Amino acid sequence: MVSSEPSRTAPPPVDNRAPQQIVIAGFPTGTSPIYHYTVKSLDSSESGVIDAPDKIAEITLSPQHYTRPPYTEVVIYLLTKDRSWLKLEDQPAGRSGFPQKWMSFDPKKLPNEDGTPDVYSGETAPRAAYIIFENSSDISRTSSGHFRGTVNLSQTEGFLTAKNLKALGKKADSIPFTVVLDAQGRLTSTTMRIPAAAKFKGGTFEITYDHYGTAAVPKLPTAAEQTKAPATLYRLFN
């Protein structure tokens, strides 16, 4: 005998974590699949690919414009756990005077801000989103996978200059942001809207994460595609 009762679907599991815990858990870790990211801040941009399985990071900084002589330059870093390269892409080509190949540099001579060698070390770039989440006390869920909150930028280093913080005054204590996670709970975007104040124009600070598991693996340079970094490179970047 066939039952005429409709089949029952189990309800989705209840997530009892606080919203702050959920968005922090969505941040990429050193064991995440390869992914691509972009950062658009008030006066610069950055993009890159973090490949934790292969321990490779490629980071492209926003173009810099020079006038003497006139040219535009893009800086690209390529890092593995034991090798590091830097490339300066000039328009017109070669205007900076540096080789236009990948320049293999000593990561100990161009260290990170904390003094550690500039190699791949389990990067979860960009960490700005994590800092925002960690320094917020009022994150709430607005719908499935969508969250909002505020962050006190006057107590969070690295986002605004002292001059801009002074212009914002008390407004800096409660800057609104939104967060979007994908269906797997992974971070896909964080957007922070900073208001204008006095001569400070304000603007939008946005970080996106995408192509989880599908981003193209950064290609390491062949012997013909690279050269040893000249001494002038270390003087320029130190």
MOURLIN-V882943 format. One record per helix or strand. SS is the DSSP state (a for helix, b for strand). FROM is the first residue (numbers start at 1). TO is the last residue. If there is no record, write none. Layout:
{{SS,FROM,TO} {SS,FROM,TO}}
This chain:
{{a,19,25} {b,35,40} {b,45,51} {b,56,61} {b,64,67} {b,70,80} {b,84,91} {b,102,104} {a,128,134} {b,140,143} {b,146,151} {a,153,155} {a,162,173} {b,175,181} {b,187,194} {b,197,197} {b,200,200} {b,203,210} {a,223,225} {b,226,228} {a,231,237}}
